[in-house]
Amino acid sequence: RSTKILFRRAKSGCQNIGGGIMKDLEWSDIYGEGEIVAECDCCGNTERTEFTDNYPDYKSFQNELKEKGWMACKIHGEWHDFCSEYCRNKYIKENV
């Protein structure tokens, strides 16, 4: 099972992941366990982190992604997630 979670909204424009990274929550067959998944809207690159005890630790995952250069950008009123500035710029060039 997968659930989409909007992490937090950024004020506007492109910002580091303090903003609006969309994540999938993938639950395992074992109660309370699963993965948080972030996917780049340009290249499809994903980052995952496991959780247990029914407690997805979004804050730690957010910090990991930020350290790896992930960012969110609002384009035409919708949030998009990118694993790098390169992917963000490429996506904007091809879609705006």
C-alpha positions as CSV (number, residue, x, y, z in Angstrom):
1,R,0.0,0.0,0.0
2,S,1.2,3.5,-0.8
3,T,0.0,6.8,0.6
4,K,1.1,10.3,-0.7
5,I,2.0,12.7,2.1
6,L,2.7,16.4,1.4
7,F,5.5,17.2,3.9
8,R,5.2,20.9,4.4
9,R,4.5,23.8,2.1
10,A,7.2,26.2,1.1
11,K,6.2,29.9,1.0
12,S,6.8,30.3,-2.7
13,G,9.1,29.4,-5.6
14,C,12.0,27.0,-5.4
15,Q,13.4,26.2,-2.0
16,N,15.4,23.5,-0.3
17,I,13.5,20.8,1.3
18,G,12.2,22.8,4.2
19,G,9.5,23.3,1.6
20,G,7.0,21.0,0.0
21,I,8.6,17.7,-0.9
22,M,5.9,15.1,-1.7
23,K,6.7,11.7,-0.3
24,D,5.1,8.3,-0.7
25,L,4.5,6.3,2.4
26,E,4.8,2.6,1.5
27,W,3.5,0.2,4.2
28,S,4.9,-3.3,4.5
29,D,2.9,-6.4,5.4
30,I,4.1,-6.1,9.0
31,Y,2.0,-3.7,11.0
32,G,3.7,-0.3,11.6
33,E,6.6,-0.9,9.3
34,G,7.4,0.6,5.9
35,E,9.3,3.2,3.9
36,I,9.2,6.9,3.2
37,V,10.0,7.4,-0.5
38,A,10.8,10.7,-2.3
39,E,11.0,10.7,-6.1
40,C,12.5,13.2,-8.5
41,D,9.9,14.5,-10.9
42,C,12.6,14.9,-13.6
43,C,14.8,11.8,-13.7
44,G,12.8,9.5,-11.4
45,N,15.6,9.1,-8.9
46,T,14.3,7.9,-5.6
47,E,15.5,8.1,-2.0
48,R,14.0,5.7,0.7
49,T,14.2,5.4,4.4
50,E,12.7,2.6,6.5
51,F,10.6,3.1,9.6
52,T,9.2,0.9,12.4
53,D,6.9,1.2,15.3
54,N,4.3,3.0,13.2
55,Y,6.5,6.1,13.3
56,P,7.8,7.5,10.0
57,D,10.5,9.9,11.0
58,Y,9.9,12.7,8.4
59,K,12.2,15.2,10.1
60,S,15.3,12.9,9.9
61,F,14.5,12.0,6.3
62,Q,14.0,15.7,5.4
63,N,17.4,16.4,6.8
64,E,19.0,13.5,4.8
65,L,17.4,14.7,1.6
66,K,18.5,18.3,2.2
67,E,22.1,17.2,2.7
68,K,21.9,15.4,-0.6
69,G,20.7,18.5,-2.5
70,W,17.0,17.7,-2.9
71,M,14.6,20.6,-3.4
72,A,11.0,21.4,-4.1
73,C,9.7,23.9,-6.6
74,K,6.2,25.2,-7.3
75,I,5.5,25.2,-11.0
76,H,2.2,26.4,-12.4
77,G,0.7,26.0,-8.9
78,E,1.8,22.4,-8.3
79,W,4.7,21.2,-6.2
80,H,7.5,19.2,-7.9
81,D,10.4,17.4,-6.3
82,F,14.0,17.3,-7.7
83,C,17.1,15.5,-6.6
84,S,19.3,18.3,-7.9
85,E,19.4,21.8,-9.2
86,Y,20.3,20.3,-12.6
87,C,17.1,18.3,-12.6
88,R,15.0,21.2,-11.5
89,N,16.4,23.4,-14.3
90,K,16.0,20.7,-16.9
91,Y,12.4,20.1,-15.9
92,I,11.6,23.8,-16.0
93,K,13.2,24.2,-19.5
94,E,11.2,21.2,-20.9
95,N,7.9,22.0,-19.2
96,V,7.4,25.7,-18.9
